[in-house]
Amino acid sequence: MRITSLVTIAVTALAFSGPVASQQKDTQHSGMHGGQGSGAQMGHAGMQSSPGAEKAPFDLQFLDTMSAHHQMAIEMAQLAAGKAQHKEVKDLAKKIIDEQKKEIAQLSKWKKEWKLAGK
């Protein structure tokens, strides 16, 4: 799906630019859940690296970051599936949920196959 490809490209660029959250200012998407100050806001700023993550193999860093990103996409799509007014948005949200779950499963499978889990 074209949207998934664009998101993957954007996140890949972000992943290659350095540690995700530990060195970034708050970049939450205000307005998604009631504007500034809402405890339910989403954004990449909420993604925290594990202690010592910068010493982990790059593939593991990438797989973990992408998994967290896909999980946030699922959460956003779940909100859209429940709150959107237009059928097209609800349908897209359901597709995103299904696709992102498949991608998380693939990332997890690679992590196990490549013996990266627990490193």
C-alpha positions in Angstrom: 0.0 0.0 0.0 1.3 3.4 -0.9 0.7 5.0 2.5 2.6 2.2 4.2 5.5 2.6 1.9 5.7 6.4 2.5 5.5 5.8 6.3 8.2 3.2 6.1 10.5 5.6 4.1 9.9 8.4 6.6 10.5 6.2 9.6 13.6 4.7 8.1 15.0 8.1 7.5 14.2 9.0 11.1 15.8 5.8 12.4 19.0 6.4 10.5 19.3 10.0 11.9 20.1 8.9 15.5 18.5 8.0 18.8 14.8 8.5 18.6 13.5 10.1 21.8 16.2 10.5 24.2 17.7 13.5 22.4 14.6 15.1 20.8 12.3 17.7 22.0 8.6 17.0 22.5 7.1 16.4 19.0 3.7 15.1 20.0 0.9 15.6 17.5 -1.3 18.1 19.3 -4.9 18.0 18.3 -5.0 14.2 17.9 -6.5 13.7 21.3 -7.8 17.0 22.6 -4.9 19.5 22.0 -2.0 20.5 24.1 -1.6 19.0 27.6 -3.8 15.9 26.9 -2.3 12.8 28.6 -3.4 10.7 25.6 -1.4 12.5 23.0 0.8 10.4 20.7 4.1 11.1 19.1 7.6 9.8 18.5 8.8 11.8 21.6 7.1 9.1 23.7 9.4 6.4 22.3 12.2 5.8 24.8 15.3 3.8 24.0 16.4 1.1 26.3 19.4 1.8 28.5 22.5 1.1 26.4 20.5 0.9 23.1 23.2 2.9 21.3 25.5 -0.1 21.9 23.1 -2.6 20.5 23.5 -4.0 17.0 22.0 -1.5 14.4 19.6 -4.1 13.1 18.1 -4.6 16.6 17.8 -0.8 17.1 16.0 -0.6 13.8 13.6 -3.5 14.4 12.7 -2.2 17.9 12.2 1.4 16.7 10.0 0.2 13.8 8.0 -2.1 16.0 7.3 0.8 18.4 6.4 3.1 15.4 4.0 0.4 14.0 2.4 0.0 17.4 1.7 3.8 17.6 0.2 3.6 14.1 -2.1 0.8 15.3 -3.2 2.9 18.2 -3.9 5.9 16.0 -5.8 3.7 13.5 -7.9 2.2 16.3 -9.0 5.6 17.4 -9.9 6.5 13.8 -11.8 3.2 13.4 -13.9 4.1 16.4 -14.3 7.9 16.0 -14.1 8.7 12.3 -17.3 9.9 10.6 -16.4 8.8 7.0 -16.5 5.1 6.0 -13.4 5.6 3.9 -11.4 6.7 7.0 -12.7 3.8 9.0 -11.9 1.3 6.2 -8.4 2.7 5.8 -7.9 2.5 9.6 -8.8 -1.1 9.6 -6.4 -1.8 6.8 -3.6 0.0 8.6 -4.3 -2.0 11.7 -4.1 -5.3 9.8 -0.9 -4.3 7.9 0.9 -2.9 10.9 0.2 -6.1 12.9 1.6 -8.2 10.1 4.7 -6.0 9.9 5.3 -6.2 13.7 5.0 -10.0 13.5 7.6 -10.0 10.7 10.0 -7.8 12.6 9.6 -10.0 15.7 10.2 -13.1 13.6 13.4 -11.6 12.2 14.6 -10.6 15.6 14.2 -14.2 16.8 15.6 -15.8 13.7 18.7 -13.5 13.8 19.1 -14.2 17.5 18.8 -10.4 18.3 16.2 -10.9 21.1 17.7 -10.2 24.5 20.8 -8.3 23.2 
